[in-house]
Structure formats: C-alpha cells, structure tokens
Amino acid sequence: MPLLGGIRPPIALLCLLIIALAGLTAKVLGPAGDPVVPKAVLGSQQHFAEDGAIALRASIDERVTDLNRTAAALNAGEPADPERVLSDLSNTYQKWTGTTVLDLESGKILAARGETIPLAWLDKDVLTGDHALTPRMVRLETGDVRLMTMALLDWKDRPQELLIASNSLSVPAINLGPFRSMAVVARGGEVLATAGFEQAEALNSDAERDELAFLQKQMTRLSERGGKEAEEDPVSAREPGSRGYPGVSGTLLGDSYNGRVATAGYASLASADPEQRKSVGAGLGLTVVAMLPVVQEHAVGQERELYGLVVAGVLVVFGLLAAALLWMAVQRPLLHLFLESRRLARGDLTRPVEIPRWGETARVGAALERLRAQLSGDAEADREAGGRKGRRGRFGLRVPLALTAVLLLLWCVPVGLLLNRTDASVSVPSTMVNDQRDRTDLVADRVRRALNEAQADLVSTTRLIDADDPDATTGVLDDALRKHTRYGSLYVLDKGGDVVARAGEEPGADWSEDEKDASLIRVAGEGGKKPVIQAAAAVPDAKGLTLVGEIRVEFLNSLLARPGLGEVRVVDAKARTIAGSNGFLAFESLPRETLTDLVRAGGVKVGAGPVENGLLIREGRSVTVAAAAPFSGGGVAADVGWTVISWQNAKHFEIAPYEREDRSVLAGMLGLALIVVCLGWIHLVVVRPLRALAGGAEKLADGDLKTVLYPRYHDEVGAVVRSLELVRQQLQARRQNQARRSAEPRLGAGGR
C-alpha cells in the first residue's frame, strides 16, 4: 500500500497539524514574549526618522534649486552688482548662513554676507570636470560642517563670478515633541548635528543631569549603529520601501535608565526611487536618527501562560476525538472491506462477509456477500444478502466528516471570533498619541513650506517677465512650468483681471484684487470637481500686473501620504477638505463631528497662536487616534487658516491587546485551513471514490458482468476495486463455463 495514499495519511496529517497548531497556540496566546517596548512605538520612531529624512532632503534640494534658479535668472538679465545680488538673494530666501560672490579670474571676494565662508576647499576639481560645482560638505575650523552650494554668474564682457552659499546640516526645523531628540549622522556614524536635548545648565538637579548625559551617550551610540546600518545600498536592501519609505530605515533599541528605554529609528536620505536618487541630498550619505525614551512595559504574568496552555489543551482533546471518530467511522470499516474483498478475490468463500453497519461501506459489504454467495453457488444466501442490502442513505460517510468538522469548529470559531476580543477600553500608549500629533504637525509644516516655496518661485519668476513683450513672457512661463511640476497653470493678469500671457491649463478660477482678502495664497473653485489653489506675486516695475500660479491638488496630496499616519487631509477654516491622502470630494466635510471639533479647537489661539492637538477617540468598540495641526510659522502661507488633520484606527497599531486578538484570529483561521485541507482530502480521495465503488459493486452483484471496474487510486478503495474486478472476471468465467456445459449435451444429441 503506498505511503501517501488511502485513508491513513490525511488522518495522520490531521493529528500532526492539530499538535502543531496546539503548540503554536500555546506559544502565541501564552506569554508570547511581549517586548519591553511595543512594536508600534518602535515603528513610530522609524516613521519619525523617515519624516525627518524627507524634510532634510527636501530642504537641501530646495536650497540648491533656489540658488541655481536665482543664478539662471541673473544670467538672463543685465549684469548686476555683487552686493545687489546678495541683497536680493537674502530678501527672497532666508535659508543660508552665509553667501559670497567670488571673482574667478582674480580670486577676489567681491561681496559677502552672513557667516564667513572659507575658500581653502576650492580647487581645480571643484570648478572643473564632470562634478564641477557639485554641492559638497566642508568642515570649518570650528569643527562644524557646512554644505557649500555653488552657481556660476556669467555675463557678457565681464569676468565669470562664483556665487557660493553655505548652510548648516542641522536637524530639520520640525516639531520633535517632548523628550524626543534627533541627530543628523554622516557616513561612519559621525554626529553632525543634534536637536531636542536640554542644556545642562538649565537643569535643576544632578539626577536630571545624569539622565541627560545618559541620553547623549545613547544618541551617540545609536547614531553610530544607525549610520552603519543605513550605509546599505537602498536598491539592494532586503526590503527596499517595505514600509512605504524608498530608502533604508529601521529601528534600534538602546539601554534603560530609571525605568525608561531608549528607542530610536533611523532613515537614510539615499533612496531606491530613480527620481529621488538624482537628489543632491540623497547623495551626501546622511542619515537621520530619532530617539525617544519610553517607559518600559512590565512582563506578562504567569496566568497568561496557563491561559494559552488551556486553549491548546482543549484543541488537543477535540483533535483526538475527531481522529477517533474518523478512525471508527471511516478508516476501520474501509480497511475491513479491503481485507474481505481480497479474501474473496483469492477464492476463500468459506465464511460470510462481515457487513459494516451503515453508509457506503455497508453497501459495499452487502454487495461482497452477494458476490460470495454467487461464487459459491449458494442461491439462498444470495437472496438473503440481497434482501438486507446496506443502507444507501443520502449522506453516508459525509456524516462523520461533517461531525468531525463541527467538532473542530467548536474550537476554531470561539478562538477566532470571541477570544481576546478588544473594545474601546484598550489602553493605547500615550507615545502613539503624541507621535500622531507631532507627525501631523510635521506634515503641516511640510505643506506650508511647499506653499511658501511656490510663492517664492513666482516672485523669482516675476523678475524675468517683460511687461511689453507678451510672447517673451509666455516663453518664460512655459519654461517655469516645465521646471516646476507643482503648477497646473501659470498666467499673468493685468489690472482689470484679463489674462495677458498663459502657460498650461485654462485658469480654474478668477483672481481679483480684494481689499478684504489680501493674502497671496487662496483657494477657490467651490462647487467644482477640484479645489483651485492659487498663489500670486506682483510683477515688479509693471504696475497692475500679477503673476498667478495654480497649484495642482495632486501635488499637495503627494505631500500628505505618509506611512503609519492613516488618513490625512488639509482643511480650510470651515473644516472643508482641500486635499487628502486617500481621495476626497472637493470641499466635503470631515467624516466625524469629533474631527471637526478637533479642527476648531486647534484653530483657537493660545498664547502666540494656534497649536497642534492630539486626541484619543473611543466610539463603540473602536479606538481612533486623531491629531490636528494648524498652519503656523513664517511665510505667506502661515495666515491662510488651513489645518492638517490625520486619524487612524488604533487597531492598526502593533500593541499587545491587538496583537493577541490578531493571534487568536490567526489561530482560528489556521484551524479552518486545517479542516478544509484534511477533511477535503478525505472527501476527495476516499469518500467520493467509495460512493462510486458502492454503486459499481451493487451493479456487479445485480448481474452486470460487462462493466469493467478500474481503480482510480492506488489505495484501500483502489484495492477493493481491483478485487471486485477479479471477482467479476471469476463470475464471468463461471457463467461462460455454465453456458458451455449446458450447450454440450444438446450438441451431442443432435450428432447421433
């Protein structure tokens, strides 16, 4: 008998899988090795580091782009005085620690502002070759590191000049929240800048100073580890972008102090995205590390270990009962039929066939007894066996299979649907609420800066507009639209609101000078399919002309999509949706009144202005973490009255209650899979062929000797089929012999 055929393998597999599932259940529903820090908290630090890396990379790239754009605009115009160049640059962009204009022919400094820029690093390799004028990091005499960005000023009949701007590689200007610190790390783990640490002089006790020293040492150690981990090429990383971030990122766990554990996330500025790999910031080899000390969780008690063992023990008991039922109702009768059929095929007809009590095996047993009587020539036994045929029934062996499934379902359903169920009373770590609030504020700052940059780009573009040449103006707008994908259209309006020059799509809304609304960033298009977000800048030396750019909603949507933050939207002062991370209807209200109240509460001015808020919403059986961050800070977008709001179901957090619920559901689903695989195997390989065998055996017993019986499988059922085929051949030969003997006397009599 083949080892992988018949009734034994699925029953044996059922027993093995039940034992394996019981062991898995005892492990995952027992103590489960709950970590001292929830995975959700660690993952949140990783997301925070990723947000910081994105902000830092965007900040570096914007500075490089702005300097190159300014140089291109200056080169397209008349020669300008170096002092005037630096003055206009500082008035338009306040983002460099120092700027310098250098005469390349003489090496003389023509103008300088802000921090003194050393020039010892300037050499032939910096100014010529394939990597000429490439931004690079330079260490000052003080030990600080600066990023030097260069652009060439080239006018006709005038020596070439080099515009140099330096800026510190500091931690992005984002809200770190209480107790969190962040570091910018170079290759090899060297810490270039940190933020979030208190000054030792401001602390009131030695204990606080000791804790500060501990955290600073942990930041140094974790930064070194994170920097080395992030050196892996993001393209060849094991799971590039596995958590929604296209670079290398991860989590680190440090030491503990006074019951708090140092947790950290790291993220490299390098990216596997082909577009982002062209970024200047992505090529500097920098890494952002975010560290937060969190309260250490207590280990799970002994009662949970016993709890898992009890659930696993119940499964073992049900599994043994199920295996016993299948053995008694299916395996034992089938093996008995196999032995009886083989005995008849060998010609042993001395004793009657022992007929099982019910089902298909009873039908086959009754047919075998009739065949035994026919082979032995016992007509009375044949009639007696035919009178007590096995009960046909409609279900047969499907009944024990169904009973086995019900027995196992009595464990699977309660474990999967009722065990470890959570409700609104679940305790969510306060760190998750704080991180939701701080990350939402970071997104709000990111959107605000993007709008400020958009308006600053318009200001820079206005210097290239010639009010007397509409064709040249159209060319300038076309060039600006190609360089800035954030705009859907650019157009110049005269004092009467008429379009003088345009590039891109048709204007989606009118822009009119309104004394009540003097803001340079507005939203219009109410009643349409999309909000129309407009930014404007007056054209200098052309009274009445205004350059208007319509910012694509898709551009804002792309800024909002951040992993681990849930649903994110930008709403106006009336809490109507302007942009969203997962699709929205223009100017629709928020889905919950609680979220609307949160937006209104965030807009209330407290002290210097509105502040971000985090909230834990408990409704029904669900828990939602929400946060709102109004626009604040500098720039023209600070006063538009918009708010970024985010919310997500706490069920997505990797915290102990939800993990135990997920494990229970997983155990129940594995039990269902076990039922389907094993019982489905028995039904397909044993029960269905046995039902067909019962019909064939009854036809054979009724006298159908012409139909040849072919075995479908090489197992017990197939063996019974082969034995019946031998019996059919014996009956057929016996009938032919009887017919021959009956014909022989008649032939002899006719011959005389």
Residue pairs with C-beta under 8 A, 6 or more apart in sequence:
1 714
1 715
1 716
1 719
2 714
2 715
3 9
5 685
5 713
5 714
5 715
5 718
6 685
6 686
6 713
6 715
6 716
6 717
7 326
7 330
7 331
7 334
7 335
7 682
7 686
7 715
7 716
8 331
9 681
10 678
10 679
10 681
10 682
10 685
10 686
11 323
11 326
11 327
11 331
11 678
11 682
13 677
13 678
13 681
14 319
14 322
14 323
14 326
14 674
14 678
14 679
15 319
15 323
17 674
17 677
17 678
18 315
18 316
18 318
18 319
18 322
18 323
18 674
19 316
19 319
21 315
21 667
21 670
21 671
21 674
22 312
22 313
22 315
22 316
22 319
23 312
24 667
24 670
25 308
25 311
25 312
25 315
25 415
25 667
26 308
26 309
26 311
26 312
27 308
28 308
28 663
28 666
28 667
29 304
29 307
29 308
29 311
29 312
29 419
29 420
29 660
29 663
29 664
29 667
30 304
30 305
30 307
30 308
30 309
31 299
31 300
31 304
31 305
31 308
32 300
32 304
32 308
32 659
32 660
32 663
34 297
34 299
34 300
34 656
35 297
36 256
36 261
36 296
36 297
37 253
37 261
37 263
37 294
37 296
37 297
38 297
38 429
38 653
38 654
38 655
38 656
39 654
39 655
39 659
40 429
40 432
40 653
40 654
40 655
41 263
41 292
41 294
41 429
41 431
41 432
42 251
42 253
42 263
42 265
43 243
43 251
43 265
43 564
43 654
44 265
44 431
44 432
44 435
44 564
45 251
45 263
45 264
45 265
45 290
45 291
45 292
45 435
46 243
46 249
46 250
46 251
46 265
46 266
46 267
47 243
47 265
47 435
47 439
47 562
47 563
47 564
47 565
48 180
48 265
48 290
48 292
48 435
48 438
48 439
49 182
49 249
49 264
49 265
49 266
49 267
49 288
49 289
49 290
50 243
50 245
50 247
50 249
50 265
50 267
50 563
51 174
51 439
51 442
51 443
51 562
52 171
52 172
52 174
52 182
52 267
52 288
52 290
53 247
53 249
53 267
53 268
53 269
53 286
53 287
53 288
54 446
55 172
55 174
55 442
55 445
55 446
56 169
56 171
56 172
56 184
56 269
56 281
56 286
56 288
57 269
57 276
57 279
57 281
57 282
58 281
58 446
59 95
59 172
59 281
60 135
60 147
60 169
60 279
60 280
60 281
60 284
61 279
61 280
61 281
62 95
62 453
63 93
63 95
63 96
63 147
63 149
63 165
63 167
64 135
64 149
64 280
66 93
66 95
66 456
66 460
67 149
67 150
67 151
67 163
67 165
68 151
69 457
69 460
69 483
70 89
70 92
70 93
70 151
70 163
70 460
71 151
71 152
71 153
71 163
73 460
73 461
73 463
73 464
74 80
74 85
74 153
75 152
75 153
75 154
75 155
76 464
77 463
77 464
78 155
79 155
79 158
82 101
82 110
82 111
82 161
83 111
85 101
85 111
85 153
85 163
86 99
86 101
86 111
86 112
86 113
87 113
89 96
89 99
89 165
90 96
90 99
90 113
90 114
92 456
92 459
92 460
93 456
95 167
96 114
96 165
96 166
96 167
97 114
97 115
97 146
97 166
97 167
97 168
98 112
98 113
98 114
98 115
98 116
98 117
98 165
98 166
99 112
99 113
99 114
99 117
99 163
99 164
99 165
99 166
100 109
100 111
100 112
100 113
100 117
100 163
100 164
100 165
101 109
101 110
101 111
101 112
101 153
101 161
101 162
101 163
101 164
102 108
102 109
102 110
102 119
102 122
102 161
102 162
102 164
103 109
103 110
103 159
103 161
104 127
104 159
104 160
104 161
104 162
105 159
105 160
106 159
109 119
110 161
115 166
117 146
117 148
117 164
117 166
118 138
118 140
118 141
121 136
121 138
121 148
125 131
126 132
126 133
126 134
126 136
126 150
127 133
127 162
133 150
133 151
133 152
134 280
135 147
135 148
135 149
135 150
135 280
135 284
136 147
136 148
137 145
137 146
137 147
137 148
137 169
137 186
137 284
138 145
138 146
138 147
138 148
138 166
139 145
139 146
140 146
144 168
145 168
145 169
145 186
145 192
146 166
146 167
146 168
146 169
147 166
147 167
147 168
147 169
147 284
148 164
148 165
148 166
149 164
149 165
149 166
149 167
150 162
150 163
150 164
150 165
151 162
151 163
152 160
152 161
152 162
152 163
153 160
153 161
153 162
153 163
154 160
154 161
168 193
169 184
169 192
169 193
169 286
170 184
170 193
170 195
171 182
171 183
171 184
171 193
171 194
171 195
171 196
171 288
172 182
172 288
173 445
174 441
174 442
174 445
175 438
175 441
175 442
175 445
175 612
176 182
176 195
176 196
176 290
176 438
177 434
177 435
177 437
177 438
178 434
179 196
179 292
179 293
180 196
180 290
180 291
180 292
180 438
181 194
181 195
181 196
181 197
181 215
181 219
181 290
181 291
181 292
182 194
182 195
182 196
182 288
182 289
182 290
182 291
183 191
183 192
183 193
183 194
183 195
183 219
183 223
183 288
183 289
183 291
184 191
184 192
184 193
184 194
184 286
184 287
184 288
185 191
185 192
185 223
185 224
185 226
185 227
185 230
185 266
185 286
185 287
185 288
185 289
186 192
186 227
186 285
186 286
186 287
187 227
187 231
187 285
188 227
188 228
189 223
189 224
189 225
189 226
189 227
189 228
190 227
191 219
191 220
191 223
192 286
194 219
197 212
197 215
197 216
197 219
198 212
200 209
200 212
203 209
203 212
211 257
211 258
214 255
214 257
215 257
215 262
215 291
215 293
218 254
218 255
218 262
218 264
218 291
219 264
219 289
219 291
221 254
222 252
222 254
222 262
222 264
222 266
222 289
222 291
223 266
223 287
223 289
225 252
225 266
226 250
226 252
226 264
226 266
226 287
226 289
227 266
227 287
227 289
229 248
229 250
229 252
229 266
230 247
230 248
230 249
230 266
230 267
230 268
230 270
230 287
231 268
231 285
232 248
233 270
234 240
234 246
234 247
234 248
234 268
234 270
234 271
234 272
235 272
237 248
237 272
240 246
240 247
240 248
240 272
241 247
241 272
241 273
243 249
243 563
243 564
244 562
244 563
244 564
245 267
245 563
246 271
246 272
246 273
246 276
247 267
247 268
247 269
247 270
247 271
247 272
247 282
248 267
248 268
248 270
249 265
249 266
249 267
249 268
250 265
250 266
251 263
251 264
251 265
251 266
252 263
252 264
252 265
252 266
252 289
253 261
253 262
253 263
253 264
254 261
254 262
254 263
254 264
254 291
255 261
255 262
256 262
256 296
257 293
259 295
259 296
260 293
260 294
260 295
260 296
261 293
261 294
261 295
261 296
262 291
262 292
262 293
263 291
263 292
263 293
263 294
264 289
264 290
264 291
264 292
265 289
265 290
266 287
266 288
266 289
266 290
267 287
267 288
268 286
268 287
269 279
269 281
269 282
269 284
269 285
269 286
269 287
269 288
270 277
270 282
270 283
270 285
271 277
271 279
271 282
276 282
277 283
292 431
294 429
294 431
297 656
300 656
311 415
311 419
314 411
315 411
315 671
318 407
318 408
318 410
318 411
319 408
321 407
322 404
322 407
322 408
325 400
325 403
325 404
325 407
326 400
326 401
326 404
326 682
329 359
329 397
329 399
329 400
330 397
330 400
330 401
330 682
330 686
330 687
333 356
333 359
333 361
334 361
334 686
334 690
334 716
334 717
335 716
336 354
336 356
336 361
337 356
337 361
337 364
337 365
337 368
337 716
337 720
338 716
338 719
338 720
340 353
340 354
340 365
340 368
341 368
341 719
341 720
341 723
341 724
341 727
342 719
342 723
344 353
344 368
344 371
344 372
344 375
344 723
344 727
345 722
345 723
345 726
345 727
347 375
347 730
349 372
349 375
349 376
352 369
352 372
352 381
353 365
353 368
353 369
353 372
354 365
355 362
355 365
355 366
355 368
355 369
355 390
356 362
356 365
356 390
358 390
358 391
358 393
358 396
359 390
359 391
359 393
359 396
359 397
359 399
360 390
360 396
360 397
360 687
360 690
360 691
360 693
360 694
361 390
361 397
361 690
362 390
362 391
363 389
363 390
363 391
363 392
363 694
363 697
363 698
364 390
364 690
364 693
364 694
364 697
364 720
365 390
366 385
366 388
366 389
366 390
366 698
366 701
367 389
367 390
367 694
367 697
367 698
367 700
367 701
368 697
368 724
369 381
369 385
370 382
370 385
370 386
370 701
371 697
371 700
371 701
371 724
371 727
371 731
372 381
373 379
373 380
373 381
373 382
373 384
373 385
374 382
374 701
374 731
375 727
375 730
375 731
375 734
386 701
389 698
390 694
395 402
396 687
396 691
396 694
397 686
397 687
397 690
397 691
398 683
398 687
401 679
401 682
401 683
401 687
404 679
405 675
405 679
408 671
408 674
408 675
409 671
409 672
409 675
411 671
412 667
412 668
412 671
412 672
412 675
413 668
415 664
415 667
415 668
415 671
416 664
416 665
416 667
416 668
416 669
416 671
416 672
417 665
417 668
419 664
419 668
420 657
420 660
420 661
420 663
420 664
421 661
421 664
422 621
422 651
422 657
422 658
422 661
423 621
424 618
424 619
424 620
424 621
424 622
424 623
425 618
426 623
426 650
426 655
426 657
426 658
427 657
428 616
428 623
428 625
428 650
428 653
428 655
429 655
432 625
432 650
432 653
432 655
433 614
433 615
433 616
433 625
433 627
434 614
436 565
436 614
436 625
436 626
436 627
436 646
436 648
437 612
437 613
437 614
437 627
437 629
438 612
439 562
439 564
439 565
439 627
439 646
440 565
440 568
440 612
440 614
440 627
440 628
440 629
440 644
440 645
440 646
441 612
441 627
441 629
441 644
443 559
443 560
443 562
443 565
443 568
443 629
443 644
443 646
444 612
444 629
444 630
444 631
444 632
444 643
444 644
445 629
445 633
446 559
447 556
447 559
447 560
447 570
447 579
447 631
447 637
447 642
447 644
448 631
448 632
448 633
448 635
448 637
448 638
449 635
450 486
450 555
450 556
450 559
451 521
451 535
451 551
451 635
451 636
451 637
451 640
452 634
452 635
452 636
452 637
454 484
454 486
454 487
454 535
454 549
454 551
455 520
455 521
455 535
455 536
455 537
455 635
455 636
455 637
457 480
457 484
457 549
458 535
458 536
458 537
458 547
458 548
458 549
459 537
461 476
461 477
461 480
461 490
461 537
461 547
462 537
462 538
462 539
462 540
462 547
463 540
464 476
465 473
465 476
465 492
465 539
465 542
465 545
465 547
466 472
466 473
467 473
467 539
467 541
467 542
467 545
470 500
470 501
473 492
473 500
473 501
474 501
474 502
474 503
477 490
477 491
477 492
477 501
477 502
477 503
477 504
478 503
480 487
480 490
480 503
481 487
481 489
481 490
481 503
481 504
485 552
485 555
486 551
486 552
486 555
487 504
487 549
487 550
487 551
487 552
488 504
488 505
488 508
488 550
488 551
488 552
489 502
489 503
489 504
489 505
489 506
489 507
489 508
489 549
489 550
490 502
490 503
490 504
490 547
490 548
490 549
490 550
491 499
491 500
491 501
491 502
491 503
491 504
491 507
491 547
491 548
492 499
492 500
492 501
492 502
492 539
492 545
492 546
492 547
492 548
493 499
493 500
493 511
493 545
493 546
493 548
494 500
494 544
494 545
495 513
495 543
495 544
495 545
497 510
497 511
497 512
499 507
500 545
504 550
505 550
507 548
507 550
508 524
508 525
508 528
508 530
508 532
508 550
509 524
509 525
509 532
509 534
509 550
510 524
511 522
511 534
511 536
511 546
511 548
513 546
519 636
519 639
519 640
520 535
520 536
520 537
520 636
521 533
521 534
521 535
521 536
521 636
521 637
521 640
522 533
522 534
522 536
522 640
523 531
523 532
523 533
523 534
523 572
523 578
523 640
524 531
524 532
524 534
525 531
525 532
525 586
526 586
526 587
527 587
528 586
529 586
530 553
530 586
531 553
531 578
531 579
531 586
531 587
532 550
533 550
533 551
533 553
533 556
533 578
534 548
534 549
534 550
534 551
535 548
535 549
535 551
535 636
536 546
536 547
536 548
536 549
537 546
537 547
538 545
538 546
538 547
539 545
539 546
539 547
553 578
553 579
556 570
556 578
556 579
557 579
557 580
557 581
560 568
560 569
560 570
560 579
560 580
560 581
560 644
561 568
561 581
561 582
562 568
562 581
565 581
565 646
565 648
566 625
566 646
566 647
566 648
566 649
566 652
567 580
567 581
567 582
567 646
567 647
567 648
568 580
568 581
568 644
568 645
568 646
569 577
569 578
569 579
569 580
569 581
569 584
569 590
569 644
569 645
569 646
570 577
570 578
570 579
570 580
570 642
570 643
570 644
571 577
571 578
571 590
571 599
571 642
571 643
571 644
571 645
572 578
572 640
572 641
572 642
573 603
573 641
573 642
575 589
575 590
575 595
575 596
575 599
575 600
575 643
576 587
576 588
576 589
577 584
577 585
577 586
577 587
577 588
577 589
577 590
578 587
578 642
589 596
590 596
590 599
590 645
592 617
592 647
594 615
594 617
594 619
594 626
595 626
595 628
595 645
595 647
598 613
598 615
598 626
598 627
598 628
598 645
599 628
599 643
599 645
601 613
601 628
602 610
602 611
602 612
602 613
602 628
602 629
602 630
602 643
602 645
603 610
603 630
603 641
603 643
604 610
609 630
609 632
610 630
610 632
611 630
611 632
612 627
612 628
612 629
612 630
613 627
613 628
614 625
614 626
614 627
615 625
615 626
615 627
616 623
616 624
616 625
616 626
616 650
617 623
617 624
617 625
617 626
617 647
618 624
622 649
622 650
622 651
623 649
623 650
623 651
624 647
624 648
624 649
624 650
625 647
625 648
625 650
625 653
626 645
626 646
626 647
627 645
627 646
627 647
628 643
628 644
628 645
628 646
629 643
629 644
629 645
630 641
630 642
630 643
631 637
631 638
631 639
631 640
631 641
631 642
631 643
631 644
632 638
650 658
651 658
685 713
685 715
686 715
686 716
686 717
689 712
689 713
689 717
689 718
690 717
692 712
693 717
693 720
693 721
693 724
696 707
696 709
696 721
696 724
697 724
699 707
700 707
700 709
700 724
700 727
700 728
700 731
705 728
705 731
705 732
705 735
708 725
708 728
709 721
709 722
709 724
709 725
709 728
710 721
710 725
711 717
711 718
711 719
711 721
711 722
711 725
712 718
712 721
